[in-house]
């Protein structure tokens, strides 16, 4: 009585590791972020060990020999369809990160230019944070990790805005109102970018 469900489930499991293997290969091929590659390959390795072991052991546990029939064919087809759907989602996500990284470069340039103008007004704790964070943004863009870069850039601009608001500026007088306005506009543009690219 357990033959059909067990064979069906066993057949679907053979495809489970493939989406992450393919997505990991794509990240490596297009030069995506290393952490994304490592994550995909780790999931692929774990699911390969778990899914393929289960695919072999499930029939054995109920004493059902693995045979190719209509049930296993249906399971293979369902597994293939699931593999295709997951792979498509992972590939779209990877390519979306790549497009987001390219589109973020102008915003990163604006944030860098804003910081150059705002730096004379900043306190030391702002200066210590923003410089390295801008380097992280550039590194994330170089790794084609647009979503991570966008999140860091939002924090950078937020800190720059706080520096302009909080500090009259170490002998430089109060910052020009145009700088604060520019920071507000840049923050709004980054928030819009994050909404469009799903970088929350």
Secondary structure, 3 states (H helix, E strand, C coil): CCHHHHHHHHHHHCCCCHHHHHHHHHHHHHCCCHHHHHHHHHHHHHHHHHHHHHHHHHHHHCCCCCCCCHHHHHHHHHHHHHHHHHHHHHHHHHHHHHHHHHHHHHHHHHHHHHHHHHHHHCCHHHHHHHHHHHHHHHHHHHCCCHHHHHHHHHHHHHHHHHHHHHCCCCCCCCCCHHHHHHHHHHHHHHHHHHHHHCCC
